[in-house]
Amino acid sequence: MKKVAIIMGGYSSEYQISLISGNVVSQQLDRTKYIPYKIHILKDKWVYVDEHDKEFTIDKNNFSTTVNGKKITFDVVFNAIHGTPGEDGLMQAYLQLLNIPQTSCDFYQAALTFNKRDLLSVLKPYGIKTAISYLLNLGDVINKDEIVKRVGLPCFVKPNRSGSSFGISMVKEIENLETAIEKAFKEDNEIIIEGYLKGTEVSVGVINYKGEIIVLPITEIVSENDFFDYEAKYQGKSQEITPARITETEKAKVEETAKRVYKILNMTGFSRSEFILVDGEPFMLEMNTIPGLTTESILPQQAKAANISLPELFENAIELALKK
């Protein structure tokens, strides 16, 4: 049986969500094929946590642990870390140096997709539509009139490198812009301000399943709030409708765009991309390469609609990683 290190936690505001995802992966793995090890990657410690919640330090020199005098190494890593260091390329590069296979995309793709403005800049020459945006680095002079002239109102102020909608604000009036910028800078020292796109929000999972790149059933996002914020995502303030209530033409356009982006970026592993359909045309917002993996999360919902169970979804990721 293969020893699977399920890495979870991370250094960002998303660490608690990641712990839930990692625990779901551990629960769902087929015990006749895999031995799961829950590995908590946290700012102050890297530890293996056993079934009795006892902790054993991870040796960062070779990513091993010692339990009762016995050294344990791992055949493969299942990456369930949302945010840094699991979704931005750091863990991918570290594991590649150690020659340990892992389930997510490679380090370059992870770093690129985690950076919203760089991702959209790379895709723009390929004809992928995006919102009008304005970029700010911490310390830049904030010219509110210039920003509004470019992106209009309402607009969205977002940390450039974060997930789960942490630090995002919808700004409807210019006097609220500075407060939103300060909030975003608490999550990241780079922010992106985007013009409002009026339309239907959809989330699209694309995965390599048994050697074939497939698009999972599309999810329509209907938020009770102004947008799909943290409360809407995790506290029941939204409807996630799979399959989405869109036309066959819209469905075909979104599927083609999402699959094309996956191929353009030479992606592997999971991906979940967010689009706004404006007059039938998909505008891309972002891509997540370590999407939520709880039973209520969007990608597992989509897999279920495609008749792929969580054990099958996770086994497929592990087996593809082992073949890389």
DRENMARSE-823520 format. One line per 3 residues: number of its first residue (from 1); for each residue x, y, z of N, C-alpha, C. Coordinates in Angstrom, 2 decimals. Layout:
! residues N
NUM	X Y Z X Y Z X Y Z  ...
! end
This chain:
! residues 324
1	0.84 -1.20 0.00 0.00 0.00 0.00 0.87 1.25 0.00  0.38 2.28 -0.69 1.12 3.53 -0.80 0.89 4.41 0.43  1.98 4.99 0.94 1.87 5.92 2.06 1.64 7.33 1.51
4	0.49 7.90 1.87 0.07 9.20 1.33 0.14 10.26 2.43  0.99 11.25 2.24 1.04 12.39 3.15 0.02 13.42 2.67  -1.00 13.68 3.47 -2.00 14.68 3.11 -1.61 15.98 3.80
7	-1.09 16.93 3.02 -0.66 18.19 3.63 -1.83 19.15 3.67  -1.98 19.82 4.83 -3.12 20.70 5.06 -2.72 21.81 6.01  -3.54 22.85 6.08 -3.23 23.99 6.95 -2.75 25.17 6.13
10	-1.45 25.44 6.24 -0.89 26.57 5.50 -0.70 27.79 6.37  -0.23 28.87 5.74 0.17 30.07 6.47 -0.81 31.23 6.28  -1.91 31.02 5.56 -2.80 32.13 5.24 -4.09 32.06 6.06
13	-4.98 33.00 5.79 -6.27 33.03 6.49 -7.14 31.82 6.16  -6.75 31.06 5.15 -7.54 29.90 4.72 -7.18 28.61 5.45  -6.28 28.67 6.44 -5.74 27.42 6.99 -6.80 26.53 7.61
16	-7.82 27.13 8.25 -8.86 26.30 8.89 -9.70 25.56 7.86  -9.99 26.21 6.74 -10.73 25.56 5.66 -9.90 24.41 5.08  -8.60 24.66 4.96 -7.69 23.63 4.45 -7.66 22.40 5.36
19	-7.68 22.62 6.67 -7.69 21.49 7.61 -8.93 20.63 7.40  -10.05 21.28 7.14 -11.29 20.53 6.87 -11.14 19.72 5.58  -10.63 20.36 4.52 -10.42 19.67 3.25 -9.51 18.45 3.44
22	-8.39 18.65 4.14 -7.44 17.57 4.35 -8.04 16.40 5.12  -8.86 16.71 6.10 -9.51 15.65 6.87 -10.49 14.86 6.02  -11.19 15.54 5.12 -12.11 14.85 4.21 -11.34 13.90 3.30
25	-10.22 14.37 2.77 -9.39 13.50 1.92 -8.98 12.26 2.70  -8.51 12.45 3.93 -8.08 11.33 4.75 -9.22 10.33 4.98  -10.40 10.84 5.27 -11.56 9.97 5.54 -11.97 9.17 4.30
28	-11.81 9.77 3.11 -12.35 9.17 1.90 -11.38 8.25 1.17  -10.11 8.25 1.54 -9.15 7.40 0.83 -9.42 5.92 1.09  -9.27 5.13 0.05 -9.47 3.68 0.13 -8.35 3.06 0.95
31	-8.69 2.54 2.12 -7.69 1.99 3.04 -7.09 0.67 2.54  -7.68 0.07 1.51 -7.08 -1.15 0.95 -5.95 -0.81 -0.02  -5.85 0.48 -0.39 -4.81 0.91 -1.35 -3.82 1.91 -0.75
34	-4.30 2.70 0.22 -3.48 3.80 0.72 -3.47 3.85 2.24  -2.32 4.28 2.78 -2.21 4.59 4.21 -2.08 6.10 4.32  -3.13 6.79 4.80 -3.07 8.26 4.87 -2.36 8.75 6.14
37	-1.59 9.80 5.98 -0.93 10.47 7.10 -1.31 11.94 7.04  -1.95 12.45 8.09 -2.35 13.86 8.11 -1.16 14.71 8.56  -0.69 15.56 7.65 0.47 16.42 7.90 0.01 17.88 7.99
40	0.18 18.48 9.16 -0.20 19.88 9.35 1.03 20.76 9.05  0.88 21.59 8.02 1.92 22.55 7.64 1.48 23.91 8.17  2.06 24.33 9.28 1.67 25.59 9.92 2.88 26.49 10.08
43	2.65 27.77 10.35 3.76 28.72 10.46 4.77 28.31 11.52  4.29 27.80 12.63 5.20 27.50 13.74 5.63 26.04 13.81  5.05 25.17 12.97 5.44 23.75 13.03 4.93 22.99 11.81
46	5.70 21.95 11.44 5.27 20.96 10.47 5.19 19.65 11.25  4.01 19.06 11.35 3.86 17.85 12.17 2.94 16.83 11.52  3.24 15.54 11.78 2.31 14.46 11.47 1.41 14.31 12.69
49	0.09 14.30 12.47 -0.88 14.17 13.55 -1.56 12.81 13.44  -1.34 11.94 14.42 -1.90 10.58 14.33 -3.37 10.56 14.77  -3.97 9.35 14.79 -5.40 9.22 15.09 -5.74 9.61 16.53
52	-4.73 9.70 17.39 -4.94 10.14 18.78 -4.57 11.60 18.99  -4.37 12.33 17.88 -3.98 13.75 17.88 -2.59 13.97 18.48  -1.79 12.92 18.51 -0.39 13.06 18.95 0.43 13.59 17.76
55	1.35 14.50 18.05 2.12 15.15 16.99 3.55 14.62 16.92  4.02 14.45 15.67 5.40 14.02 15.41 6.00 14.99 14.40  7.14 15.54 14.73 7.77 16.57 13.89 8.16 16.02 12.52
58	7.95 16.85 11.51 8.40 16.53 10.15 9.82 17.06 9.97  10.71 16.19 9.50 12.07 16.60 9.17 12.04 17.27 7.79  12.26 18.59 7.76 12.17 19.33 6.50 13.31 19.00 5.54
61	14.37 18.36 6.04 15.49 18.01 5.16 15.08 16.97 4.11  14.16 16.08 4.50 13.77 15.02 3.55 12.27 14.71 3.60  11.51 15.53 4.28 10.06 15.37 4.44 9.72 13.96 4.96
64	10.28 13.65 6.11 10.00 12.38 6.77 9.62 12.66 8.21  9.17 11.64 8.89 8.88 11.76 10.32 9.32 10.47 11.01  9.51 10.54 12.30 9.91 9.36 13.07 8.87 9.09 14.15
67	8.32 7.87 14.12 7.28 7.46 15.07 7.76 6.21 15.80  7.88 6.32 17.12 8.34 5.19 17.95 9.66 4.61 17.44  10.56 5.53 17.08 11.89 5.11 16.64 11.96 4.65 15.19
70	10.83 4.64 14.49 10.82 4.19 13.10 10.64 5.38 12.16  11.55 5.50 11.19 11.48 6.59 10.22 10.42 6.27 9.16  9.56 7.27 8.89 8.52 7.09 7.88 8.74 8.09 6.75
73	8.81 7.56 5.52 8.85 8.41 4.33 7.57 8.15 3.54  7.30 9.02 2.57 6.01 8.96 1.88 6.18 8.72 0.38  5.25 7.96 -0.19 5.30 7.67 -1.63 4.77 8.82 -2.46
76	3.82 9.56 -1.90 3.17 10.64 -2.64 2.56 11.62 -1.64  2.45 12.88 -2.07 1.83 13.92 -1.23 0.53 14.35 -1.88  -0.54 14.33 -1.08 -1.82 14.89 -1.52 -1.88 16.31 -0.98
79	-1.88 17.29 -1.88 -1.81 18.69 -1.49 -3.22 19.25 -1.28  -3.55 19.55 -0.03 -4.86 20.13 0.30 -4.72 21.49 0.99  -3.58 22.17 0.74 -3.35 23.48 1.35 -3.90 24.58 0.44
82	-4.88 25.33 0.94 -5.39 26.50 0.23 -4.52 27.70 0.62  -4.09 28.48 -0.37 -3.23 29.62 -0.06 -1.78 29.19 0.10  -0.96 30.12 0.61 0.47 29.83 0.77 0.70 28.88 1.94
85	1.67 27.96 1.89 2.64 27.71 0.83 2.24 26.59 -0.13  0.95 26.15 -0.08 0.55 25.00 -0.88 0.01 25.33 -2.24  -0.55 26.55 -2.39 -1.21 26.89 -3.65 -0.41 27.89 -4.48
88	0.69 28.40 -3.94 1.47 29.43 -4.64 2.79 28.92 -5.20  3.02 27.61 -5.14 4.21 27.03 -5.76 5.33 26.65 -4.82  5.29 27.14 -3.57 6.40 26.89 -2.65 6.53 25.41 -2.30
91	5.43 24.77 -1.91 5.48 23.35 -1.57 5.78 22.50 -2.81  5.24 22.91 -3.95 5.48 22.16 -5.18 6.98 22.13 -5.52  7.63 23.29 -5.41 9.05 23.37 -5.71 9.87 22.56 -4.69
94	9.52 22.69 -3.42 10.20 21.95 -2.35 10.10 20.45 -2.58  8.90 19.96 -2.89 8.71 18.53 -3.09 9.38 18.04 -4.37  9.41 18.91 -5.38 10.10 18.52 -6.62 11.60 18.36 -6.37
97	12.17 19.24 -5.56 13.59 19.11 -5.23 13.88 17.79 -4.50  12.90 17.34 -3.71 13.07 16.09 -2.98 12.62 14.87 -3.79  12.13 15.13 -5.02 11.68 14.06 -5.91 10.51 13.27 -5.31
100	9.59 14.00 -4.65 8.39 13.37 -4.08 7.20 13.82 -4.92  6.49 12.89 -5.55 5.33 13.29 -6.36 4.22 13.90 -5.52  3.49 14.84 -6.12 2.37 15.48 -5.40 1.22 15.73 -6.38
103	0.03 15.89 -5.83 -1.18 15.84 -6.64 -1.55 17.13 -7.36  -1.02 18.27 -6.93 -1.43 19.53 -7.57 -0.56 19.82 -8.79  -0.80 20.97 -9.41 -0.01 21.37 -10.57 1.45 21.63 -10.18
106	2.29 21.87 -11.17 3.71 22.13 -10.89 3.88 23.55 -10.33  5.11 23.83 -9.84 5.32 25.07 -9.08 5.10 26.32 -9.92  5.47 26.31 -11.22 5.29 27.52 -12.03 3.80 27.83 -12.22
109	3.03 26.83 -12.58 1.59 27.02 -12.77 0.92 27.48 -11.47  1.38 26.91 -10.35 0.81 27.29 -9.06 1.10 28.77 -8.76  2.35 29.19 -8.96 2.72 30.59 -8.70 1.96 31.54 -9.62
112	1.83 31.15 -10.88 1.16 32.01 -11.86 -0.33 32.16 -11.55  -1.02 31.06 -11.32 -2.46 31.12 -11.10 -2.81 31.76 -9.77  -1.89 31.68 -8.80 -2.14 32.29 -7.50 -2.09 33.81 -7.57
115	-1.41 34.32 -8.59 -1.26 35.76 -8.79 -2.30 36.20 -9.83  -3.41 36.77 -9.38 -4.53 37.05 -10.27 -4.12 37.91 -11.45  -3.36 38.99 -11.19 -3.06 39.90 -12.28 -2.09 39.28 -13.28
118	-1.14 38.47 -12.82 -0.22 37.82 -13.76 -0.94 36.77 -14.60  -1.84 36.01 -13.95 -2.62 35.00 -14.68 -3.42 35.64 -15.80  -4.17 36.69 -15.47 -5.02 37.33 -16.48 -4.18 37.98 -17.58
121	-3.01 38.50 -17.22 -2.11 39.10 -18.22 -1.60 38.05 -19.21  -1.29 36.87 -18.70 -0.80 35.78 -19.57 -1.91 35.30 -20.50  -3.15 35.27 -20.01 -4.25 34.72 -20.81 -4.82 35.71 -21.82
124	-4.65 37.00 -21.56 -5.26 38.03 -22.41 -4.87 37.90 -23.90  -3.59 37.65 -24.22 -3.23 37.51 -25.63 -3.91 36.34 -26.34  -4.42 35.39 -25.57 -5.12 34.24 -26.15 -6.61 34.52 -26.36
127	-7.02 35.76 -26.10 -8.41 36.13 -26.33 -9.34 35.82 -25.18  -8.79 35.48 -24.01 -9.62 35.23 -22.84 -10.10 36.57 -22.29  -11.40 36.76 -22.20 -11.96 38.04 -21.77 -11.85 38.18 -20.25
130	-11.54 39.40 -19.79 -11.42 39.69 -18.36 -12.01 41.07 -18.08  -12.24 41.34 -16.79 -12.75 42.67 -16.41 -11.66 43.72 -16.57  -12.07 44.99 -16.74 -11.11 46.10 -16.72 -10.53 46.18 -15.31
133	-9.21 46.36 -15.21 -8.59 46.33 -13.88 -7.60 47.47 -13.67  -7.31 47.70 -12.41 -6.35 48.73 -11.98 -5.51 48.08 -10.88  -4.20 48.22 -10.96 -3.30 47.52 -10.05 -2.65 48.48 -9.07
136	-2.50 48.04 -7.83 -1.84 48.84 -6.80 -0.88 47.98 -5.99  0.29 48.54 -5.70 1.22 47.92 -4.76 1.22 48.73 -3.47  1.51 48.06 -2.36 1.56 48.75 -1.08 2.55 49.91 -1.15
139	2.13 51.09 -0.76 2.99 52.27 -0.83 2.72 53.17 -2.02  1.98 52.65 -3.02 1.63 53.48 -4.19 0.72 54.63 -3.77  0.82 55.72 -4.50 -0.11 56.84 -4.30 -1.50 56.40 -4.77
142	-2.51 56.62 -3.94 -3.87 56.21 -4.28 -4.63 57.41 -4.84  -4.90 57.33 -6.15 -5.65 58.39 -6.82 -7.06 57.85 -7.09  -7.99 58.17 -6.20 -9.34 57.59 -6.27 -10.05 57.97 -7.57
145	-9.89 59.20 -8.00 -10.56 59.65 -9.24 -10.03 58.88 -10.44  -8.72 58.67 -10.47 -8.10 57.93 -11.57 -8.59 56.47 -11.60  -8.70 55.87 -10.41 -9.16 54.48 -10.32 -10.59 54.36 -10.84
148	-11.45 55.24 -10.36 -12.87 55.18 -10.75 -13.04 55.50 -12.23  -12.22 56.41 -12.74 -12.28 56.72 -14.17 -11.96 55.49 -15.01  -11.04 54.67 -14.51 -10.65 53.47 -15.27 -11.64 52.32 -15.13
151	-12.02 51.99 -13.89 -12.82 50.77 -13.68 -14.30 51.04 -13.48  -14.66 52.30 -13.15 -16.05 52.63 -12.91 -16.53 52.18 -11.54  -17.80 52.45 -11.27 -18.45 52.03 -10.03 -19.75 51.32 -10.38
154	-20.12 50.28 -9.64 -19.36 49.67 -8.54 -18.12 48.96 -9.08  -17.19 48.66 -8.15 -16.00 47.92 -8.51 -15.64 46.96 -7.36  -14.73 46.05 -7.64 -14.27 45.10 -6.63 -12.80 45.36 -6.30
157	-12.51 45.43 -5.02 -11.13 45.58 -4.56 -10.70 44.24 -3.96  -9.62 43.65 -4.50 -9.23 42.30 -4.10 -7.74 42.23 -3.78  -7.37 41.46 -2.76 -5.95 41.10 -2.64 -5.56 40.32 -3.90
160	-4.38 40.57 -4.39 -3.96 39.90 -5.62 -3.68 38.42 -5.42  -3.23 38.05 -4.20 -2.83 36.67 -3.95 -3.48 36.17 -2.66  -4.74 35.82 -2.75 -5.42 35.20 -1.60 -6.65 34.50 -2.12
163	-7.27 33.68 -1.26 -8.45 32.93 -1.67 -9.56 33.06 -0.65  -10.64 32.29 -0.90 -11.81 32.23 -0.01 -12.44 33.61 0.22  -12.19 34.54 -0.71 -12.77 35.89 -0.66 -12.30 36.72 0.54
166	-11.21 36.31 1.18 -10.66 37.12 2.26 -10.17 38.46 1.69  -10.55 39.56 2.36 -10.05 40.88 1.98 -10.73 41.53 0.80  -11.78 40.89 0.25 -12.45 41.45 -0.93 -13.61 42.36 -0.52
169	-13.75 43.47 -1.21 -14.87 44.39 -0.97 -15.49 44.81 -2.30  -16.81 44.97 -2.27 -17.50 45.60 -3.38 -17.69 47.07 -3.01  -17.24 47.95 -3.86 -17.30 49.39 -3.58 -18.31 50.03 -4.54
172	-19.31 50.70 -3.93 -20.35 51.33 -4.74 -20.20 52.85 -4.81  -19.50 53.41 -3.80 -19.32 54.86 -3.75 -17.85 55.19 -3.54  -17.38 56.23 -4.18 -15.96 56.56 -4.19 -15.41 56.80 -2.78
175	-16.24 57.31 -1.87 -15.74 57.58 -0.51 -15.43 56.30 0.27  -15.90 55.16 -0.20 -15.61 53.88 0.48 -14.41 53.15 -0.11  -13.81 53.75 -1.14 -12.73 53.07 -1.85 -11.49 52.88 -0.99
178	-11.11 53.92 -0.26 -9.88 53.85 0.53 -9.96 52.79 1.64  -11.12 52.68 2.29 -11.31 51.67 3.33 -11.17 50.26 2.75  -11.74 50.06 1.56 -11.65 48.76 0.89 -10.20 48.42 0.52
181	-9.46 49.43 0.09 -8.05 49.23 -0.26 -7.25 48.84 0.97  -7.51 49.53 2.09 -6.81 49.18 3.35 -7.12 47.75 3.78  -8.36 47.33 3.62 -8.77 45.96 3.98 -8.03 44.94 3.12
184	-7.92 45.21 1.83 -7.24 44.28 0.92 -5.74 44.21 1.22  -5.14 45.33 1.58 -3.71 45.35 1.89 -3.38 44.58 3.18  -4.38 44.31 4.00 -4.13 43.48 5.19 -3.88 42.03 4.82
187	-4.33 41.61 3.62 -4.15 40.23 3.15 -2.94 40.09 2.21  -2.60 41.17 1.51 -1.53 41.08 0.51 -0.97 42.47 0.25  0.30 42.57 -0.18 0.88 43.87 -0.49 0.69 44.25 -1.96
190	-0.07 43.45 -2.69 -0.48 43.78 -4.05 -2.00 43.63 -4.12  -2.67 44.58 -4.73 -4.12 44.42 -4.89 -4.53 44.70 -6.33  -5.70 44.18 -6.68 -6.25 44.38 -8.02 -7.66 44.93 -7.84
193	-7.97 46.00 -8.57 -9.30 46.61 -8.52 -9.95 46.38 -9.89  -11.11 45.73 -9.87 -11.74 45.33 -11.12 -13.12 45.96 -11.29  -13.43 46.29 -12.54 -14.75 46.82 -12.85 -15.83 45.76 -12.65
196	-17.02 46.20 -12.32 -18.15 45.31 -12.06 -18.65 44.71 -13.37  -18.83 43.40 -13.37 -19.39 42.70 -14.52 -20.79 42.22 -14.13  -21.80 42.70 -14.82 -23.18 42.31 -14.51 -23.54 41.08 -15.34
199	-23.81 39.99 -14.64 -24.15 38.77 -15.36 -24.27 37.59 -14.41  -24.21 36.40 -14.94 -24.34 35.16 -14.17 -22.96 34.64 -13.80  -22.74 34.41 -12.50 -21.45 33.87 -12.07 -21.49 32.35 -12.10
202	-20.46 31.76 -12.71 -20.37 30.30 -12.77 -18.98 29.84 -12.36  -18.92 28.64 -11.83 -17.66 28.04 -11.41 -17.48 26.75 -12.19  -16.28 26.55 -12.75 -16.06 25.44 -13.67 -14.85 24.61 -13.24
205	-15.07 23.37 -12.95 -13.98 22.46 -12.61 -13.45 21.77 -13.85  -12.14 21.79 -14.00 -11.48 21.05 -15.09 -10.42 20.17 -14.45  -10.43 18.89 -14.77 -9.45 17.96 -14.20 -8.96 16.99 -15.26
208	-7.83 16.42 -15.00 -7.37 15.28 -15.80 -7.91 14.04 -15.11  -8.85 13.36 -15.76 -9.46 12.17 -15.14 -9.13 10.95 -15.99  -8.34 10.08 -15.40 -7.90 8.84 -16.07 -7.23 9.14 -17.41
211	-6.42 10.22 -17.41 -5.63 10.54 -18.59 -6.31 11.45 -19.60  -7.55 11.84 -19.33 -8.29 12.71 -20.26 -8.69 13.99 -19.54  -8.49 15.13 -20.20 -8.89 16.41 -19.62 -10.40 16.55 -19.80
214	-11.13 16.66 -18.68 -12.58 16.77 -18.75 -13.06 18.02 -18.01  -14.19 18.56 -18.48 -14.85 19.67 -17.80 -16.01 19.08 -17.00  -16.02 19.35 -15.72 -17.09 18.86 -14.85 -18.36 19.70 -15.03
217	-19.51 19.20 -14.62 -20.74 20.00 -14.71 -20.56 21.37 -14.06  -21.06 22.40 -14.72 -20.85 23.79 -14.30 -21.79 24.14 -13.14  -21.26 24.93 -12.19 -22.06 25.39 -11.05 -22.39 26.87 -11.20
220	-23.66 27.19 -11.00 -24.10 28.60 -10.99 -24.08 29.09 -9.55  -23.53 30.28 -9.35 -23.43 30.87 -8.01 -24.47 31.97 -7.87  -25.35 31.82 -6.91 -26.35 32.85 -6.63 -26.17 33.27 -5.18
223	-25.56 34.43 -4.97 -25.26 34.90 -3.62 -26.38 35.77 -3.08  -26.68 35.60 -1.78 -27.64 36.49 -1.12 -27.00 37.86 -0.85  -25.67 37.89 -0.81 -24.95 39.14 -0.56 -24.64 39.83 -1.90
226	-23.90 40.92 -1.84 -23.58 41.65 -3.07 -22.73 40.81 -4.02  -21.95 39.89 -3.47 -21.10 39.03 -4.29 -20.81 37.76 -3.52  -20.05 36.84 -4.12 -19.77 35.54 -3.52 -18.62 35.69 -2.52
229	-18.95 36.29 -1.36 -17.93 36.57 -0.35 -17.77 35.39 0.61  -16.98 35.57 1.66 -16.71 34.47 2.61 -18.01 33.96 3.23  -18.89 34.87 3.62 -20.15 34.48 4.25 -21.00 33.65 3.28
232	-21.03 34.08 2.03 -21.79 33.35 1.02 -21.19 31.97 0.76  -19.86 31.90 0.75 -19.19 30.64 0.46 -19.33 29.62 1.57  -19.18 30.07 2.82 -19.02 29.12 3.92 -20.11 29.18 4.99
235	-20.99 30.16 4.90 -22.01 30.30 5.94 -23.42 30.26 5.38  -23.57 29.62 4.23 -24.89 29.35 3.69 -25.61 30.52 3.05  -24.89 31.61 2.77 -25.55 32.79 2.21 -25.51 32.77 0.68
238	-25.62 31.59 0.10 -25.62 31.49 -1.36 -26.27 30.18 -1.79  -26.67 30.15 -3.04 -27.08 28.91 -3.68 -26.01 28.52 -4.68  -25.67 27.25 -4.67 -24.72 26.72 -5.66 -25.47 25.67 -6.45
241	-25.83 26.04 -7.66 -26.75 25.21 -8.47 -25.96 24.47 -9.54  -25.94 23.14 -9.44 -25.23 22.29 -10.40 -26.21 21.27 -10.97  -26.40 21.21 -12.29 -25.76 22.05 -13.31 -26.36 23.46 -13.37
244	-25.56 24.39 -13.86 -25.98 25.79 -13.94 -27.18 25.95 -14.88  -28.00 26.95 -14.56 -29.19 27.24 -15.38 -28.81 28.20 -16.51  -28.04 27.72 -17.43 -27.59 28.54 -18.56 -27.94 27.81 -19.85
247	-27.91 28.55 -20.95 -28.27 27.95 -22.24 -27.19 26.99 -22.72  -27.53 26.14 -23.66 -26.56 25.21 -24.23 -25.41 25.95 -24.90  -25.73 27.09 -25.53 -24.69 27.90 -26.18 -23.72 28.46 -25.15
250	-24.27 28.99 -24.04 -23.42 29.52 -22.97 -22.58 28.41 -22.35  -23.21 27.28 -22.11 -22.52 26.12 -21.53 -21.34 25.71 -22.41  -21.56 25.64 -23.71 -20.50 25.24 -24.64 -19.35 26.25 -24.62
253	-19.70 27.56 -24.54 -18.65 28.60 -24.54 -17.81 28.54 -23.26  -18.49 28.37 -22.11 -17.76 28.30 -20.83 -16.87 27.05 -20.80  -17.41 25.91 -21.22 -16.63 24.67 -21.22 -15.41 24.79 -22.12
256	-15.60 25.36 -23.31 -14.49 25.50 -24.26 -13.42 26.42 -23.69  -13.84 27.54 -23.08 -12.89 28.51 -22.53 -12.12 27.90 -21.36  -12.83 27.24 -20.43 -12.19 26.67 -19.25 -11.18 25.58 -19.64
259	-11.57 24.74 -20.58 -10.68 23.66 -21.03 -9.47 24.24 -21.76  -9.71 25.28 -22.55 -8.62 25.93 -23.29 -7.61 26.55 -22.33  -8.10 27.22 -21.30 -7.21 27.81 -20.29 -6.36 26.74 -19.62
262	-6.98 25.62 -19.26 -6.26 24.51 -18.64 -5.10 24.04 -19.54  -5.39 23.95 -20.83 -4.37 23.49 -21.80 -3.30 24.56 -22.05  -3.73 25.82 -22.18 -2.78 26.92 -22.41 -1.74 26.95 -21.29
265	-2.20 26.76 -20.05 -1.32 26.84 -18.88 -0.56 25.54 -18.62  -0.84 24.51 -19.45 -0.20 23.21 -19.25 -0.45 22.70 -17.83  -1.72 22.79 -17.42 -2.10 22.45 -16.06 -2.13 20.94 -15.84
268	-1.96 20.56 -14.58 -2.22 19.20 -14.12 -3.00 19.31 -12.81  -3.55 18.20 -12.35 -4.27 18.23 -11.09 -5.62 18.93 -11.21  -6.13 19.38 -10.06 -7.43 20.03 -10.01 -7.34 21.47 -10.49
271	-8.42 21.96 -11.06 -8.56 23.41 -11.27 -10.03 23.76 -11.19  -10.30 24.92 -10.61 -11.68 25.44 -10.59 -11.60 26.91 -10.94  -12.19 27.26 -12.06 -12.12 28.64 -12.56 -13.47 29.32 -12.40
274	-13.41 30.65 -12.13 -14.62 31.43 -11.94 -14.81 32.35 -13.14  -16.04 32.39 -13.65 -16.37 33.24 -14.79 -17.66 34.01 -14.49  -17.80 35.17 -15.14 -19.07 35.89 -15.19 -19.54 35.85 -16.64
277	-20.76 35.37 -16.85 -21.33 35.37 -18.19 -22.02 36.71 -18.44  -21.47 37.49 -19.36 -22.03 38.80 -19.71 -22.52 38.72 -21.15  -23.84 38.83 -21.31 -24.46 38.71 -22.64 -23.97 37.45 -23.36
280	-23.89 36.36 -22.61 -23.53 35.08 -23.19 -22.05 34.84 -23.35  -21.21 35.83 -23.02 -19.77 35.69 -23.18 -19.10 35.49 -21.82  -18.21 34.47 -21.67 -17.55 34.24 -20.39 -16.36 35.18 -20.17
283	-16.37 35.88 -19.03 -15.25 36.72 -18.60 -14.60 36.01 -17.40  -13.32 35.78 -17.48 -12.63 35.01 -16.43 -12.24 35.92 -15.26  -12.47 35.43 -14.04 -12.08 36.15 -12.83 -10.78 35.59 -12.26
286	-10.71 34.26 -12.11 -9.54 33.66 -11.47 -9.57 32.15 -11.63  -8.46 31.51 -11.23 -8.39 30.05 -11.20 -7.84 29.61 -9.85  -8.48 28.60 -9.27 -8.00 27.97 -8.04 -7.43 26.61 -8.38
289	-6.22 26.33 -7.92 -5.61 25.03 -8.21 -5.68 24.07 -7.04  -6.05 24.58 -5.84 -6.34 23.71 -4.70 -7.71 24.13 -4.18  -8.76 23.81 -4.93 -10.10 24.21 -4.49 -10.53 23.44 -3.25
292	-11.57 23.95 -2.59 -12.11 23.27 -1.42 -12.49 21.83 -1.73  -12.20 20.92 -0.82 -12.45 19.50 -1.05 -13.38 18.89 -0.01  -14.11 19.74 0.71 -15.10 19.21 1.65 -16.29 18.67 0.85
295	-17.15 17.92 1.50 -18.29 17.35 0.79 -19.23 18.42 0.25  -19.22 19.62 0.90 -20.08 20.72 0.46 -19.40 21.62 -0.57  -18.11 21.44 -0.80 -17.37 22.32 -1.70 -17.82 22.14 -3.15
298	-17.53 23.15 -3.95 -18.06 23.18 -5.32 -17.49 22.05 -6.18  -16.17 21.86 -6.17 -15.60 20.83 -7.05 -16.13 19.43 -6.71  -16.18 19.02 -5.44 -16.80 17.72 -5.14 -18.27 17.63 -5.55
301	-19.01 18.75 -5.44 -20.39 18.76 -5.94 -20.42 18.46 -7.43  -19.51 19.08 -8.17 -19.46 18.90 -9.61 -19.06 17.47 -9.98  -18.09 16.93 -9.22 -17.67 15.54 -9.45 -18.84 14.59 -9.22
304	-19.60 14.84 -8.16 -20.77 14.00 -7.86 -21.78 14.04 -9.00  -21.99 15.24 -9.56 -22.92 15.38 -10.69 -22.41 14.65 -11.93  -21.09 14.44 -11.98 -20.49 13.69 -13.10 -20.34 12.20 -12.76
307	-20.96 11.79 -11.64 -20.91 10.40 -11.17 -19.50 9.94 -10.80  -18.71 10.89 -10.28 -17.38 10.57 -9.76 -17.43 10.75 -8.24  -17.22 9.68 -7.49 -17.27 9.76 -6.03 -16.00 10.40 -5.49
310	-16.03 10.84 -4.23 -14.83 11.43 -3.65 -13.68 10.42 -3.60  -13.88 9.16 -3.18 -12.77 8.20 -3.23 -12.18 8.06 -4.64  -13.04 8.07 -5.66 -12.56 7.97 -7.05 -11.80 9.22 -7.46
313	-12.32 10.39 -7.06 -11.68 11.66 -7.40 -10.28 11.75 -6.78  -10.18 11.38 -5.51 -8.91 11.47 -4.80 -7.92 10.40 -5.28  -8.42 9.20 -5.54 -7.55 8.13 -6.05 -6.98 8.50 -7.41
316	-7.83 9.10 -8.26 -7.36 9.52 -9.58 -6.21 10.53 -9.45  -6.35 11.50 -8.53 -5.30 12.51 -8.33 -4.00 11.87 -7.88  -4.09 10.90 -6.97 -2.90 10.23 -6.46 -2.22 9.41 -7.53
319	-3.02 8.65 -8.29 -2.44 7.78 -9.32 -1.79 8.59 -10.45  -2.41 9.73 -10.81 -1.80 10.59 -11.83 -0.48 11.19 -11.32  -0.45 11.56 -10.04 0.78 12.09 -9.46 1.89 11.05 -9.48
322	1.55 9.83 -9.17 2.55 8.75 -9.14 3.10 8.45 -10.54  2.30 8.73 -11.56 2.73 8.46 -12.95 3.55 9.61 -13.53  3.49 10.81 -12.88 4.19 12.00 -13.42 5.68 11.77 -13.52
! end
